[in-house]
Amino acid sequence: MHSNNNFELYEQLEDLDGIPSIRNVPQKQTRKKTAIKKRPSSNQVDEIFELAEKENELNFSYGASKHELEWLIASLQDFYRQQWFDDILRLIKGGGKEASVYQCLGNQSTKTQYLAAKVYRPRKFRQLRNDSLYREGRIALDDEGHEIRDDRAMHAIQQRTAFGMRLLHTSWIEHEFQTMSMLHKAGAALPEPYVSGNNAILMAYIGWDDLPAPTLNTVNLTVREAKQVLDDVLHNVEIMLENQRVHGDLSAYNILYFEGEIFLIDFPQAIDPRVNRSAYAIFRRDIARLCEYFQVQGLHCKPQPLADSIWRNHGYDITPNVHPSLLEPEVIDD
């Protein structure tokens, strides 16, 4: 990723007192003693730092618009500098209410051919209504996934100041990453999450070299295939309940289908049924949306008794405490 064309300039920089080494620049393990070199001028120092910065710039194949380019650089530059990936190849999911997803070229550091980068829309442009419905019972997380305990930060969150809203945005992303990590470890079928931070999550890419896996809503199945896929989806629904999670937005639109296998995606709104009073109503909506798809595929799927049975089998009470209007599709007028 980094060339050695400017190595002599880097060596000159090493001779300066009090200036830290440049990150990600290869250096010799041993150096021979040489005559005292002339100290670089201030202009040379500026040039050295400028060259080093260019070495770390995020340049990619995907042709982004000006605003999208700024957004991608701000969100993914640090991951690029940490050598998580070498290039951004294409947009594979755009225009969502939460985020856009990009296919990235992996490298020897990550030992994977491709990665998927989920880059969140700026908070003011997100289109998810009623965040509070899903946030009930959650702890606020910082950008390292730790609980926020600072009194001033918590006050900003409670007052919904500009700073508080930024903290909530970060917490929303970290909640998705931690949920994905926990469920992947538990054996659920979802893209493996790698790292989060700075408005994005890097995860495993699901698809072919030049084409991402389709979402289930775009796939027509035979009755036999549909039965197997429904069984697989419900198995994952039960894994989530066993680990105190309800997806919260589960439908054929949030399930990838790749070579006969399913992968659940999009977990930022996932809730803990032990602490969210609306959990059963949200869960029942998830099951209803699933049944809508599988009924079209020729299966006999009754959402109400199916949801009741699964919910009770995992020891939860059916106590819907939310007004039905809060469960309408998450759409907001800008």
PyMOL commands that set and color helices and strands:
alter all, ss='L'
color gray80, all
select helices_A, chain A and resi 7-14+42-55+66-81+123-125+131-135+151-159+162-185+216-218+223-242+252-254+279-296+303-313+324-327
alter helices_A, ss='H'
color red, helices_A
select strands_A, chain A and resi 87-93+99-105+114-120+193-197+200-204+255-258+261-264
alter strands_A, ss='S'
color yellow, strands_A
deselect
rebuild
show_as cartoon
